[in-house]
Amino acid sequence: MKRNFKIGCILLCAALVTGCSGRDDSKRVQDADVKETAPAESVDNGGNKEGTDNRGNGEEIGIAKAKEIALNDAKLKEKDVQFTKEGQDTEDGRKVYDIEFYHGEKEYDYEIDAVSGNIISHDYEIKNQKELSGEDMKGNGSAITLEEAKKIALKKAGLKEKDGTWKKEKEDRDDGRMTYELEFVSGEIEYEFEIDAENGNILDFEKETVHN
């Protein structure tokens, strides 16, 4: 009788151990299935990794922002100017915005990086031939007028205005200094001048044939 009781206990323990082991194996299989079918947490519905956005990916600032940057630099408001050019171009593999607008007698020309918004270049040109008044020059760092600059250039070239034709009359800013850029054609010779608008000094003078 005692022997049969021991055998029964041994069989019962074996059955319990086998049942527990089976449940553990089943649970491990279920856990593995869950891991394999679970979606990746780092991907959103749009296919982008969480925490990322488009900043720094070369997005362009847009033509409206480029115009705002140009106007702020010129210290003008949009209602006070007339835009004549609002376009995009590629220069040395870089996209830029070309912005041109009038204010009074001046035409402003800006070239702005389409991604960073940095001003690559800018200048303005006097569009009529009359002498600028002292009020026009006030605040621009200019002490001589356009007409005075032209006289200085002609004297340097040993010419008179009746001897030829002005091809360029432009006020510009070079390294923070206001200058006049002038071109004069007499016969087959073209003269180019850069004159300091503050003191009238000739900063650059060149002449060449018009065929070059």
C-alpha positions in Angstrom: 0.0 0.0 0.0 2.8 2.5 0.9 4.6 1.6 -2.3 1.5 2.4 -4.4 1.1 5.7 -2.6 4.8 6.7 -3.3 4.4 5.8 -7.0 1.3 7.9 -7.2 3.0 10.9 -5.6 5.9 10.6 -8.1 3.6 10.5 -11.1 1.6 13.5 -9.8 4.8 15.6 -9.4 6.0 14.6 -12.9 2.7 15.7 -14.3 2.8 19.1 -12.6 6.4 19.8 -13.8 5.5 18.9 -17.3 2.4 21.2 -17.2 4.5 24.2 -15.9 7.2 23.7 -18.5 4.6 23.6 -21.3 3.0 26.8 -20.1 6.5 28.6 -20.0 7.3 27.5 -23.5 4.0 28.7 -24.8 4.5 32.1 -23.1 7.9 32.4 -24.7 6.5 31.7 -28.1 3.7 34.3 -27.7 6.2 37.0 -26.5 8.4 36.3 -29.6 5.4 36.7 -31.8 4.5 40.0 -30.2 8.0 41.4 -30.7 8.1 40.4 -34.3 4.7 42.0 -35.2 4.9 45.2 -33.1 5.3 48.4 -35.3 8.5 50.4 -35.1 8.1 53.1 -32.5 10.5 55.4 -34.3 8.4 55.8 -37.4 5.3 58.0 -37.7 2.4 57.8 -40.2 4.3 59.9 -42.6 7.4 57.7 -42.8 9.6 60.1 -40.9 11.5 59.4 -37.8 10.1 60.9 -34.7 11.6 64.2 -33.5 12.7 65.3 -37.0 11.3 68.2 -39.1 12.2 70.0 -42.3 14.5 72.6 -40.8 18.0 72.3 -42.1 16.9 70.3 -45.2 17.4 73.2 -47.6 13.9 74.7 -47.5 13.7 78.0 -49.4 12.6 81.2 -47.6 10.1 82.2 -50.3 9.9 85.3 -52.5 7.8 87.2 -49.9 10.5 86.8 -47.2 13.2 87.8 -49.7 11.4 91.0 -50.5 11.0 91.7 -46.7 14.7 91.2 -46.2 15.6 93.6 -49.0 13.2 96.3 -47.8 14.5 96.1 -44.3 18.0 96.5 -45.5 17.0 99.5 -47.6 15.0 100.9 -44.6 11.9 101.2 -46.8 8.3 100.0 -46.7 6.6 98.1 -49.4 3.9 100.8 -49.9 6.7 103.3 -50.7 8.3 101.3 -53.5 7.5 99.8 -56.9 8.8 96.3 -57.6 10.1 95.7 -61.1 11.7 92.3 -60.7 10.8 89.4 -58.4 12.5 86.2 -59.6 14.6 83.2 -58.7 17.9 82.3 -60.4 20.8 79.9 -59.9 24.3 81.3 -59.4 27.3 79.0 -59.0 25.0 76.1 -58.2 23.2 78.2 -55.5 19.5 79.3 -55.7 19.1 83.1 -55.3 16.3 85.6 -55.4 16.7 88.6 -57.7 14.7 91.6 -56.3 14.6 95.0 -57.9 12.4 98.0 -56.9 12.2 101.7 -57.4 12.0 104.4 -54.7 12.0 107.9 -56.0 15.0 108.4 -58.3 16.7 105.2 -57.2 16.5 101.7 -58.4 17.5 99.1 -55.8 18.9 95.7 -56.9 19.2 92.8 -54.4 20.5 89.3 -54.7 19.4 87.1 -51.7 20.3 83.5 -50.9 17.1 81.5 -51.4 17.8 79.2 -48.4 19.7 81.2 -45.8 18.2 84.6 -46.6 21.7 86.2 -46.6 22.1 89.2 -48.8 24.7 88.2 -51.4 24.9 91.6 -53.1 23.0 94.8 -53.3 23.3 98.3 -54.9 21.1 101.1 -56.2 21.3 103.2 -59.3 20.3 106.8 -60.0 17.9 106.5 -62.9 17.6 110.1 -64.2 20.3 112.6 -65.3 19.5 115.6 -63.2 21.8 116.7 -60.4 20.9 115.3 -57.0 19.9 117.9 -54.5 21.6 118.2 -51.1 18.5 116.7 -49.5 18.8 113.6 -51.7 22.4 113.1 -50.7 21.8 113.7 -47.0 22.4 110.6 -44.9 24.1 108.7 -47.7 27.6 109.7 -46.7 28.0 111.7 -50.0 29.6 115.1 -50.1 29.7 115.6 -53.9 26.9 115.4 -56.4 26.7 113.2 -59.4 27.3 116.1 -61.7 30.5 117.0 -59.8 31.7 113.4 -60.0 31.1 113.5 -63.8 33.2 116.7 -64.1 36.0 115.1 -62.1 35.9 112.0 -64.5 36.0 114.1 -67.6 38.9 116.2 -66.4 40.8 113.0 -65.6 40.2 111.8 -69.2 41.0 115.2 -70.7 37.6 115.3 -72.4 34.4 117.5 -72.4 30.9 116.2 -72.2 30.2 117.1 -75.8 33.0 114.8 -76.8 31.0 111.6 -76.1 28.1 109.9 -74.3 27.5 108.7 -70.8 26.7 105.0 -70.7 26.6 104.5 -66.9 25.9 106.8 -64.0 25.5 104.8 -60.8 25.8 105.5 -57.1 27.0 102.4 -55.2 28.3 101.3 -51.8 31.7 99.6 -51.8 33.0 98.3 -48.4 30.7 100.7 -46.6 31.8 103.7 -48.7 29.6 105.5 -51.1 31.0 105.8 -54.6 30.0 106.8 -58.1 30.5 104.3 -61.0 30.7 106.1 -64.3 31.2 105.0 -67.9 31.8 107.5 -70.8 32.3 106.6 -74.5 34.2 108.9 -76.9 34.8 107.7 -80.4 36.0 104.1 -80.1 37.3 104.5 -76.5 35.3 103.6 -73.4 36.3 105.2 -70.1 35.4 103.8 -66.7 35.6 105.6 -63.4 35.0 104.9 -59.7 34.9 108.0 -57.6 34.7 108.4 -53.9 31.3 110.2 -53.2 32.6 111.7 -50.0 35.8 113.5 -51.1 35.8 113.2 -55.0 39.0 111.0 -55.1 39.3 108.8 -58.2 39.5 105.2 -56.8 39.7 103.5 -60.2 40.2 104.6 -63.8 40.3 102.5 -66.9 40.0 103.0 -70.7 39.8 100.5 -73.5 38.4 100.2 -77.0 34.7 99.5 -77.4 35.6 96.4 -79.4 37.2 94.6 -76.4 
